[in-house]
Amino acid sequence: MPTPSPQARRRRWRENVTGYLYVAPATLILALFSVFPLGYAFYVSLHDWRLRKGEFVGLQNYIDAFSADPQFGRALLATVWYVVGTVPVSLALGLFIANLLAGKIRGRAVYRTIYFLPYVTSVVAAAAVWMWLLYPAPAEWGLANAAMKAIGLPPQAWVEESKGIFRLVAEHWGWRPPAWAAGPSLSLVCVMAFSVWQALGFDIVVLLAALTTVPKEIYEAAAVDGATGWRRMRRITIPLISPTLFFLSIVSTIRAFRVFNQVYIMASKETAGTANTVTVYIFNTFYVGGRVGYGSAVAMVLFLIILAVTLVQMRALGARVHY
């Protein structure tokens, strides 16, 4: 291989410098608003930091989070329930509705706009409306309790109910399950339902765009071979839009772990923290309890959990993506 001439080396050096200059502003912004806050949060988490800097405590805040704080355990469990109960449901419903809209139906643009409206609506305003619809018992004028009364069921406390959803269903049929089988609180289930409704439009629009890229000739050939609708979905549609599904699964999972607004607005104090996710617990630790160092430690734990889950998803699902 011939050695580059001095002129070629200088030209390549100038090109490299030019490239670095182009990416320097974005790199600086990333370092200033992402890397530095993350590093500073880790530094704060190693101290007994309250209103001002306290003494260095090392990893004690992390040890306390897992060994001496049952509220963090409940918040982490609620977060896991929230992720499991929203991400798969939102993706499945989004794919189902997007597949319907991808067909030749009249008013497809209107339906697409209707489904997307909740996503662009203010979470605070939409959550307030849902709070009115789910007005708790003993009042019966909320829409949800009115529907329960119409079908002969007792009104529920909804967002103020701390009992698990599985326990409530079992008690309705005269059986009391053990505590570990109670499931997420009804209050958290209400927040989960709101979150699926609110995020569904984004999944539908993205999946609908992916479905339009699938060649129609493949479906026609599959129909000639006698493939049914479900087989076409499993063998053709899902593999061909797997990059989009992979992207949505990663983004939706991260978004679910970081949920805050709807939980903070809808979760009642009457639920004894059964509907509070880790982000709400971090907020309360920071601004209510004033424990900045401990709150930073919990935030770092959440960051590591999100990072680990994302890496597992990329490893487990990435091999099944067809580009």
C-alpha positions in Angstrom: 0.0 0.0 0.0 1.6 3.3 -1.1 2.4 5.9 1.6 0.1 9.0 1.3 1.9 12.1 0.0 2.4 15.1 2.3 -0.3 17.0 0.4 -2.8 14.1 0.8 -2.1 14.0 4.6 -2.6 17.7 4.9 -5.9 17.5 3.0 -7.1 14.6 5.1 -6.1 16.5 8.3 -8.0 19.6 7.1 -11.1 17.5 6.4 -10.9 15.9 9.8 -10.6 19.2 11.5 -13.6 20.6 9.5 -15.7 17.6 10.5 -14.8 18.0 14.2 -15.7 21.7 14.0 -19.1 20.8 12.6 -19.9 18.4 15.4 -18.3 20.5 18.2 -21.5 22.6 19.0 -23.7 19.5 19.3 -21.0 17.7 21.3 -20.7 20.7 23.6 -24.5 20.9 24.1 -24.7 17.2 24.8 -21.9 17.4 27.4 -23.4 20.5 29.0 -27.0 19.3 29.3 -26.6 15.5 29.6 -23.1 14.3 30.6 -22.4 17.0 33.2 -25.8 16.7 35.0 -25.4 13.0 35.1 -21.9 13.2 36.6 -22.9 15.9 39.0 -25.9 13.8 40.2 -23.6 10.9 40.9 -21.3 13.2 42.9 -24.3 14.5 44.9 -25.5 11.0 45.5 -22.3 10.2 47.4 -23.0 12.9 50.0 -25.6 13.5 52.7 -26.7 16.5 50.7 -29.8 18.4 51.9 -30.2 22.2 51.6 -26.4 22.4 51.4 -23.5 20.1 50.8 -23.2 17.5 53.6 -20.5 15.0 54.5 -19.3 12.3 52.2 -21.1 9.0 52.8 -19.9 7.0 49.9 -22.4 4.4 48.7 -24.5 4.6 51.9 -27.4 6.3 50.1 -27.5 3.4 47.6 -27.4 0.8 50.4 -30.2 2.6 52.2 -32.4 2.6 49.1 -32.3 -1.2 48.8 -32.1 -2.2 52.5 -33.8 0.5 54.6 -36.5 2.1 52.5 -39.7 0.2 51.8 -41.2 3.1 50.0 -38.6 2.9 47.3 -39.4 -0.8 46.9 -43.1 0.0 46.5 -42.3 2.7 44.0 -40.0 0.4 42.0 -42.7 -2.4 41.9 -45.3 0.2 40.8 -42.9 1.3 38.0 -42.4 -2.3 36.9 -46.2 -2.9 36.8 -46.6 0.3 34.9 -44.0 -0.6 32.2 -45.4 -4.2 31.8 -49.0 -2.9 31.7 -48.5 -0.1 29.2 -45.7 -0.9 26.7 -47.0 -4.2 25.3 -50.6 -3.0 25.3 -49.9 0.2 23.5 -47.8 -1.5 20.9 -50.3 -4.3 20.3 -53.3 -1.9 20.0 -51.2 0.5 17.9 -50.3 -2.3 15.4 -53.9 -3.5 15.3 -55.4 -0.1 14.6 -52.6 0.9 12.2 -53.3 -2.3 10.3 -56.9 -1.4 10.0 -56.2 2.1 8.9 -53.7 0.8 6.3 -56.6 -0.8 4.5 -58.8 0.9 2.0 -61.2 2.7 4.4 -63.0 6.0 3.9 -61.8 8.9 6.1 -58.5 7.4 7.0 -56.9 10.8 7.5 -59.7 11.8 9.8 -59.3 8.7 11.9 -55.5 9.2 12.0 -56.0 12.7 13.3 -58.5 11.6 15.9 -56.2 9.0 17.3 -53.2 11.4 17.3 -55.1 14.2 19.2 -54.6 12.7 22.7 -50.8 12.6 22.1 -50.6 16.3 21.3 -53.1 17.3 24.0 -51.7 18.7 27.3 -51.2 15.8 29.7 -52.4 18.0 32.6 -55.7 18.9 30.8 -56.4 15.4 29.7 -55.6 13.9 33.1 -58.0 16.4 34.7 -60.8 15.2 32.4 -60.0 11.6 33.2 -60.1 12.5 36.9 -63.6 13.8 36.4 -64.7 10.7 34.5 -63.2 8.5 37.3 -64.6 10.5 40.2 -64.4 8.1 43.1 -67.1 6.5 45.2 -69.3 7.2 47.1 -70.2 9.7 44.4 -72.0 8.1 41.5 -72.1 10.9 39.0 -68.7 10.1 37.5 -69.1 8.5 34.1 -67.2 5.3 35.2 -69.3 4.8 38.3 -72.5 5.6 36.4 -71.6 2.8 33.9 -70.8 0.5 36.8 -74.2 1.2 38.4 -76.0 0.7 35.0 -74.6 -2.9 34.8 -75.4 -3.7 38.4 -71.9 -3.3 39.9 -71.0 -1.3 42.9 -69.2 2.1 42.4 -65.4 2.1 42.8 -62.9 4.4 44.3 -60.8 4.3 41.1 -57.9 6.7 41.5 -58.2 6.6 45.3 -58.3 2.7 45.5 -55.1 1.2 46.9 -56.2 -2.4 46.6 -54.8 -4.5 43.8 -56.9 -5.1 40.7 -56.6 -8.9 40.9 -57.6 -8.8 44.6 -60.7 -6.6 43.8 -61.8 -9.0 41.0 -61.2 -12.0 43.3 -63.1 -10.5 46.2 -66.0 -9.8 43.9 -66.3 -13.5 43.4 -65.8 -14.3 47.1 -62.1 -15.3 47.1 -59.3 -13.4 48.9 -55.9 -13.9 47.2 -52.6 -13.7 49.0 -50.9 -10.3 49.2 -48.3 -11.2 46.5 -51.0 -11.9 44.0 -53.0 -8.7 44.6 -51.6 -7.0 41.4 -51.2 -3.3 40.8 -53.5 -1.0 42.6 -56.7 0.1 40.9 -55.3 3.7 41.1 -52.2 2.7 39.1 -54.4 0.7 36.6 -56.3 3.9 36.0 -53.1 5.8 35.3 -52.0 3.0 33.0 -55.2 3.1 31.0 -54.8 6.9 30.6 -51.2 6.4 29.5 -52.1 3.9 26.8 -54.9 6.1 25.5 -52.5 9.1 25.5 -49.6 7.4 23.8 -51.6 5.3 21.4 -51.7 7.9 18.7 -48.0 8.2 18.4 -47.6 4.4 17.9 -50.4 4.3 15.4 -48.9 7.1 13.2 -45.4 5.6 13.3 -46.6 2.1 12.6 -49.0 3.3 9.8 -46.0 5.0 8.1 -44.1 1.7 8.4 -47.0 -0.3 6.9 -47.1 1.9 3.9 -43.5 0.8 3.0 -44.5 -2.9 2.8 -44.8 -3.8 -1.0 -48.3 -4.8 -1.8 -47.0 -7.5 -4.2 -45.9 -9.5 -1.2 -49.4 -9.6 0.2 -50.8 -10.5 -3.2 -48.4 -13.4 -3.6 -49.2 -14.6 0.0 -53.0 -14.4 -0.8 -52.4 -16.6 -3.9 -50.6 -19.1 -1.7 -53.6 -19.2 0.7 -52.1 -17.3 3.6 -54.6 -16.1 6.1 -54.7 -12.7 7.7 -53.0 -13.8 10.9 -50.3 -15.7 9.0 -49.7 -12.7 6.7 -49.3 -10.5 9.8 -46.9 -12.9 11.5 -44.9 -13.9 8.5 -44.8 -10.8 6.4 -46.0 -7.6 8.2 -44.2 -8.0 11.5 -40.8 -9.0 10.0 -40.9 -6.2 7.5 -41.7 -3.5 10.0 -39.6 -5.0 12.7 -37.2 -2.0 12.7 -40.1 0.2 13.6 -41.4 -2.1 16.2 -37.9 -2.3 17.7 -37.6 1.4 17.8 -41.0 1.8 19.4 -40.3 -0.8 22.0 -37.1 0.9 23.1 -38.6 4.4 23.1 -41.9 3.3 24.8 -40.0 1.4 27.6 -37.8 4.4 28.4 -40.8 6.7 28.3 -42.7 4.4 30.7 -39.8 4.2 33.2 -39.6 8.0 33.2 -43.4 8.7 33.5 -44.2 11.5 35.9 -47.0 13.9 34.9 -50.0 11.7 34.8 -48.9 9.7 37.9 -48.3 12.9 39.9 -51.7 14.4 38.8 -53.9 11.3 39.0 -52.5 9.2 41.8 -54.2 10.1 45.1 -52.6 10.4 48.4 -55.3 8.0 49.7 -53.5 5.1 48.0 -50.6 5.0 50.4 -48.1 5.3 47.6 -49.2 2.2 45.8 -49.5 4.2 42.6 -46.4 6.3 42.9 -43.6 5.4 40.4 -39.9 5.9 41.0 -39.9 9.3 39.3 -42.7 10.6 41.6 -40.8 9.2 44.6 -37.6 11.0 43.5 -39.6 14.3 43.2 -41.0 13.9 46.7 -37.6 13.0 48.1 -36.1 16.1 46.5 -38.7 18.8 47.0 -40.8 17.5 49.9 -38.2 15.7 52.0 -35.3 17.9 51.0 -33.0 14.8 50.8 -31.1 15.8 47.7 -28.2 13.3 48.1 -30.5 10.4 48.6 -32.8 11.5 45.8 -29.8 11.7 43.5 -28.9 8.1 44.5 -32.4 6.9 43.6 -32.2 8.8 40.3 -28.9 7.1 39.5 -30.5 3.7 40.3 -33.3 4.4 37.9 -30.8 5.5 35.2 -28.9 2.2 35.6 -32.1 0.2 35.5 -33.2 2.0 32.3 -29.7 1.4 30.8 -29.7 -2.3 31.7 -33.2 -2.9 30.4 -32.4 -1.0 27.1 -29.2 -3.1 26.6 -31.2 -6.3 27.3 -33.8 -5.2 24.7 -31.2 -4.4 22.1 -29.6 -7.8 22.7 -32.8 -9.8 22.8 -34.8 -8.0 20.1 -32.0 -6.7 17.9 -31.2 -10.1 16.5 -34.8 -10.5 15.3 -34.9 -7.2 13.4 -34.9 -7.5 9.6 -33.3 -4.5 7.9 
